[in-house]
Amino acid sequence: MTHEMTARLKHRCGDNCARSVYAAFAEELGLTEREAQEMAPLPRSQGGMCGAYLAGTALLERLAPEKVTSFQETFEQAYGATSCRVLVAAHRRLKKNCNDFVGETAALVERLLTEEK
């Protein structure tokens, strides 16, 4: 199962956005899924930012710090915001929902981790 599929499944099963993204990268972190989820940042804990965005940033800070800026710029370009409230309000306009943000964040983190440095 891909990181994207794992993150989407965890989210559909009731985990919050950040915990879902973190669970998908448990192996890379050298942790169990539960341990990884416990490390996930709290959604909206930093100025109301999206949990998927916070998780992607935190994962890359741990696994590939040189990729954080690229992740943040790509996320903001794709969705036009990092605020949970703004992204939820834009669901219809973007034709995306929170599960899409979670899955696409996991896919982006995976892509950045596998890119040449």
TAWOUR-V83121 format. One record per backbone hydrogen bond with DSSP energy under -0.5 kcal/mol. CO is the residue of the C=O (numbers start at 0). NH is the residue of the N-H. Records with the same first field share a line. If there is no record, write none. Layout:
CO: NH ; NH
This chain:
1: 5
2: 6
3: 7
4: 8
5: 9
6: 10
7: 11
8: 12
9: 14
10: 13
15: 19
16: 20
17: 21
18: 22
19: 23
20: 24
21: 24
22: 25
24: 28
25: 29 ; 30
26: 29
31: 35
32: 36
33: 37
34: 38
35: 38 ; 39
36: 39
41: 44
43: 47
44: 46
45: 48
47: 83 ; 84
48: 43
49: 53
50: 54
51: 55
52: 56
53: 57
54: 58
55: 59
56: 60
57: 61
58: 62
59: 63
63: 66
64: 67
66: 70
67: 71
68: 72
69: 73
70: 74
71: 75
72: 76
73: 77
74: 78
75: 79
81: 49
82: 86
83: 87
84: 88
85: 89
87: 90
89: 93
90: 94 ; 95
96: 99 ; 100
97: 101
98: 102
99: 103
100: 104
101: 105
102: 106
103: 107
104: 108
105: 109
106: 110
107: 111
108: 112
109: 113
110: 114
